[in-house]
């Protein structure tokens, strides 16, 4: 079982990866709802283009996006993965 599925089960919410969400968005018109909270875990593994698309669609819909991850983790194989920034206070 994936970490995302475990987190979703613990929180009682649906989870899916960014590639699947974008696929559903393009084929079926899946979108975000105003006031919805989208948590993108392992952000350093996501490509910049994917994050840009998702955050733009979320912003347009009035959805809040929370980017979560380990700043010391390897970056995405996609060009220009999310920038590594140290912990902030």
N, C-alpha and C positions, 0 to 999 in steps of 0.2 A: 504494500500500500504506500502511496506517495505521501510526502510530508504535507502537501496541500490538502489531500483528502483527509488526513488525520486531523489537521487544523480545522477543516470544515466540519468534520464529525464532532470534534470537541466543542465548537461554537454553535453547531446546529444550523450552518449556512451552506449554500452551494458554493463549490469551488471549481475552477478550471484554469488551464494554463493560458497564457496570452495568445499563443498561436491558435488554439481552439476557439477562443473568444472572437478573435479577428476573422477566422473562417466563418463562424456563425453570423457575424456582423455582415460580412460580404454576401453570403448566400441567403440568409434568412432575415436580415434587417435587425438582428439583435442590437439593442442599444441600452444606454444607461438611463436611469430615472432621476429626476430632480431630488436632491437630498440623499441619494444613495451614497454609500461609502464603499469604495473599491480599494482593496489592499493588494498591492503587488509585492509579494515576498521574493526574496532572492533577486532584488533589483539589479545587482551587478551582473547577473547572468542574462539579463534582457538586453536586446539590441536597442540602440538609440532611436532607430526608425520606428520600431514597435512601440516603445515608450511614448514617442512623440504622437503617434496616431491615437493611442489609447487616451493619453492625457488631453489631447485636443478634443476628442469626442466627449470625454467626461466633462471638461470645462464647458463645452457648448450646451451640454444637457443639465448643467448645474449640479454635477456630481463631484464629491470630494475624493481625491486620490491620495492614498498614503503609500509612500515608497519605503519598503523595509528591506534591510539586508545587512550583510556582514562586510564592512569596508575592507577587510583583509582578504576577502574571498577572491578567487580568480574572476577575471572579467569575461564577458560574453565572447563567443567566437565570432558573432556578428561584428562588423566594423563599428567602431565608436560606441562600445558598450557604455552603460551609465558610468559617469565619472566616480572615481574613488575619492571619497572625502572622509576625513577622520570623524570621530564622534564629536558631536556638538553639544553645547550645554544650553 
